[in-house]
Amino acid sequence: MPAPFIPTDARIFVAGHRGLAGSALVRKLRERGYANLILRNRAELDLADRAAVSQFFAQTRPEFVFLAAAKVGGILANDSYPADFISVNLDIQCNVIRAAHATGARRLLFLGSTCVYPRDCPQPMKEEYLLTGPLEPTNRAYAIAKIAGIEMCRSYNRQHGTRFLCPMPTNLYGPGDNYDLETSHVVAALIRRFHEAKMAGAPGVMVWGTGRPRREFMHADDMADACLFLANLPDDRFLPLVNGHEGGYSFPTINIGTGAEVTVAELAETIARVVGYVGRIEFDKSKPDGTPRKLVDLTRLEKLGWSASIQLSAGLESSYSDFLHQQECVDGSGLG
């Protein structure tokens, strides 16, 4: 087996290391023996501050960058605060990508999202479907910010010869998730709601939408494993992805997912079972469903030799354990 491209003593900056994706990347990097990680929380480094980011990169000069920092949220948060979602994410992306180029980073991975694909995209969604149709209205501001980041990486690669790649992960969940009902994604929100219903003995739980949309869910540790796999590819396999030569495709993107999908109703039933909630599951059809279906095409990733390993049921069990641990840390009480 060939040696990894990234030396174990390389200077590696994980932007957003306290978030769901970033914390998974840190776990995976440390598991693989990478000890020279450069980590800063928001109080230490405001990634939306251009001058602060430029100074930080000039001082630390990371060789490899994982850009996982972003303002994220579910349908409610995206629909309620579109100005925040587009402005904050544009600031973070522009500052980090620009500084990585200025200080000579060898490789950068910018984590995107499958929401960049059109709302009514053909399924499964291929990388080349980007910019081929209208976006889902409820998260359009966030999606456009991510598309701008993809274009920025593409433009720097073309003009300056940088090696910036944009993995497009499907819906993520796992340890370190955000369980705030106002800003969380669907898995975390349902874990909290079913747990609270169980503890209160509530007869039913209301889930947003019809329950019919189909979604693909990926454990954050699988996502991190895929990103490290991609970052460590030798040049002859990495550069075609960066330069978009394969099949005439021009964007430096590659989908990351599991290849399996469930309806929101099936997801809710599985989470209820994991949590141990036995009441009714009801659906509020007055609330938006979001994109009808989101399944990514994994042909490129699988050709490179990577596939996911964490099954949804097992992943949800670890997520529920993480939720209970977070609650214990907050109030000191043993829940469960």
N, C-alpha and C positions, 0 to 999 in steps of 0.2 A: 504494500500500500504506500503510495507516494507521501512524502512529508507535506504537512499543510503549508499553504502559501504564506500565511501570517505567522511569523515567529512567535514563540510563547512569551518573549520579552518585549514585544512590540508595544509602543505607546498607543493605547486604544481608548477613544472617547466615546462613551455611550451617553448621548443626549436624551434626557428623559428617563434616567435610570430608576426612578421611583414609581413609574407608571406600570401598567400591566405588561406592555411589550418590552419596555426597557429593563424592568426587573428580571424578566425571563431571560433576556440577552445576557445580563450580568451573571445570573445563575449558570447559564450554559457556558459562558466564557471561563468562569472560575472552575467549573467542572472539567474543562479541557486543559486546565493548567495555565491560563492567562492571568498573570498576577499584576501586570503593569497597567491597570485600568485607571482611567482619568474620569472621575465622577464629581459632579457638582449639583447640589440641590438648588431650588429656585432662589433661596435666600443668598446663596453664594454666587450665583450667576443667573441673571435675567436674560434668557435667550432672545427675548424681544428687544433687547437693548443692543443696537448695532456696535456702538463703541466698546461696550463691555465684552461682547463676543469677540470682536477683533483683537482686543488686548489679551483675552484669555488664550486664543489660538496662537498669538505671537509668543506668548510665554510658555505654553505647554507643547506646542507643535505636535499634535497627535498624528500618527502615521496612518491610522485607520479610524474611520468615523462611522458609527451607527446612529443615524438620526431617527430616533423613536419618539422624540418630544413633540407633542401636539396638544391642542385643545380639542378634546373629544367628548362625545355624549350620545345619547340615544335620540329617538325621534323628537321627543318633547323639547330637549335642550337645543337641538339643531334648529327646530322650527321657531323657538322662542327668541334665540339670540344669534341670528344670522350674521350681524355685523361683527360680533365678537369672534365667531368661528372663522370668518374669512380674514379679518385683520390680524388677529393674533397668530394664526397659522402662517400667513404670508410673511409676517415679520420674522418668525422663528426660522422658517425655511430659508429665506433670503440671507439672513445673517450667517447661519451655519454653513450653507453651501458656498457662499462667497468667501468666508474665512478659510474654509477647508482648501479651496483653490489657492488662495493667497499665500498660505503657509505650506503648500506642497503635500497635502495628504495623498497617500498612495492609492487608497480606495475609499469610497464612501457608499454606504447603503442608506437610501432614503425610503423609509417605510411609508407606503401609500395606503390605499384602501380600495376595496372592490366597488365602493360607491362612486368611483370615477367613471364607471361604465354607464351607458344609457339606461334609463328606467326600464324600457321594454327591449332590453338587449337579447339577441338570440342566445339560447342556452345549449351547452355551457359557454361561458363568456371567454372568448379568446382575447389575447393581448391586443390584437389588431382592431378590436371593436371600439377602442378608445376614440372619442370624438366623432362617433358615427350617428349620434342621435341625442335627443333631449335627456336631461338628467332628472332624477327623482326630485320634485320640488321641495320636499321637507328637509333635505340635507344638501341642497344645491350649493350653498355658500361654502360649506366644508369641502365638498367635492371639487369645486372650482379652485379652491386654494391648493388642494392636493394635485390637481392637474397642472397648475402653475409650477409647482415644485418639480413635477416630472419634466415639464418643458425646460425648466431652468437646468436640470441635470443634463438633459439632451443637448441644450445649447452650449453649456460649458464643455461637454464632451466633444462637440463638433468644432468649437472655436479654439479651445485651449488643450484638447487632448487629455482631459481628465478621465478618470475611471470611476464614474458615478453610476451606480445601478439602483433601480427602483423596484424592490419586491412589492407585490400587491397582495397582502394577506387577506383572507376571507375573515368573517366575523370571529373575533377572538374572545376567549374567556379563560379563567384560571386564577391562580394565586396572585394577589395584588390587585384584583379587580376593584372597581368603584361601585359601592353598594348604595350610594345616595339615590333615592327614587326619582329625584328631579333631574339628575344628569347621567344616570347609569344606562348601559346597554341592556338588551333584553334578558340575557342569562342572569346577570347580577341582580337585576330588578326582580325577576321571578324567584330567585333563591331567597331574597329578603322577604318578599311578599308571602310566599308559601311558609317560610319559617315563622313569621309573625302571626300568620293565620293559625298555624299549628299551636303556637304557644297560647294564643287567645281562645282557642277552641272555636274559631269562626266557621260557620257552616259552608261558606263559599268564598272563592277568590275570583275577582274580575280581572280578565286579561284584555289588554287593548286590541282592537281590531277583530277580524273575523276568525283568526286562527288558521286561515288557508294559505297565507304566503309561505313559500318554501325557502329555507335558509341552510347554509353550510356553516358549521361551527368548528373552530379549530382551537385546541388547547395552546396557550401561549408558549409552553415549553416546546411543542412541536414547531411552532413558528420560529422560535429562536434557533432551534436545531437546523432548520432550513436556511435561515439567514447566515449562520456560521458556515454551513456547507457551501453556500454560494460565494461568500466572501473569501473562502479558501480555495476556490477553483484555480487551476493554473491558467496562465494568460491565454493559452490557445482555446480554452473553453469559456473563460470569463469575458474576453474582449468582444466576441460576437454578440453576447448579450448586451454589453454596454453600447456597442456601435449600431446595434439593430440591423445587422446585415442579413440575418436568417430570414429567408422568404421575402426580402425587400421591406421588412417592417422597420420603421424608423425610430421608435421610442425605446429607451433602455429599461423596459419593464418586464417582469416575469411574475406570473401568478403563483401564489402559495396557498394551498388548501388541502382538504382531505379527500375530495371526490365523492363525499357522501352528503346527503341533504335530508332534512326533516321538515315537516310543517311546524308552524308555531304552536299549533295545538298538540302535536306529538312531543315537542320540546317541553311544553308546560306539563304534560302528563309524566314525562320522565323526571323532571325536576321535582314534581310533587312526590313521586315515589322515592327519590333519593332523600328528600327532606323528611318524609314520613307523614305527609299531609294526606288526610283521607276524605276531605270535604269535596264539594262540587267545584268544578272549573267552569266559569262562565265567560262569555266574550262580549265586550262592549263594541258593537258594530258601528257606533257613531264615531269611534276613534280611527285615525288613519292606519292603514296596513303598511304603508311604505312600498318599496319595490316588490312586485308580485313574486319574483323568483331571482335568486342570486347563487348560481353555481358556477365556479370557475373552471375553465379548461386547464388541465395540468400537463398537457402533452410536453411542453418544453422542460418543465421541471423533472418529470419522470424520465425523459430521455437522458437527462444528466445523471440520473441514478438515485434520486431522493424520493421518499414517500413518507407520509405521516404514520405514526405508530400508536397514538393514544386514542382509544375508543371513547365515544361521547359519554357513555354511562360512567366509565371509570374516571374520566376527566371531571364530570359533574360532581362525583363523590369527593374528589380532592378540592374542588371549588367550594363545596359546602363546608368542608373541614376548615378551609381558609376563612370563610365567612364567620364561622363560630369563633375561630381564634381572634379575628379582628374585633368581634363584639366583646370578647373577654378582655382584650387590651383596653377597650374604650371604657367599659363600666365595671370591670373587675369581677363580674358575676359569671358563674358557670352556666352557660346556656345549654339546653339540650336535655 
